[in-house]
Amino acid sequence: MAKTQKFVAKSGAHDRPVMVISMEKKESGAYSVKKKIVYLTADNEKEILG
């Protein structure tokens, strides 16, 4: 049990939740705003942040 908890805490330590807000302009001129929360990892950090 303790081993599992230690692993979870360790693996989650590097993940940082960030909110990604994307705006799309529709043909009617209105903006559609989408918000989603993603967790940054070493693998997807450059992909999300650019």
Secondary structure, DSSP 4 states (H G I P E B T S, - for coil): -HHHHHHHHHHHTT-EEEEEEEEEE-TTS-EEEEEEEEEE-TTTHHHHH-
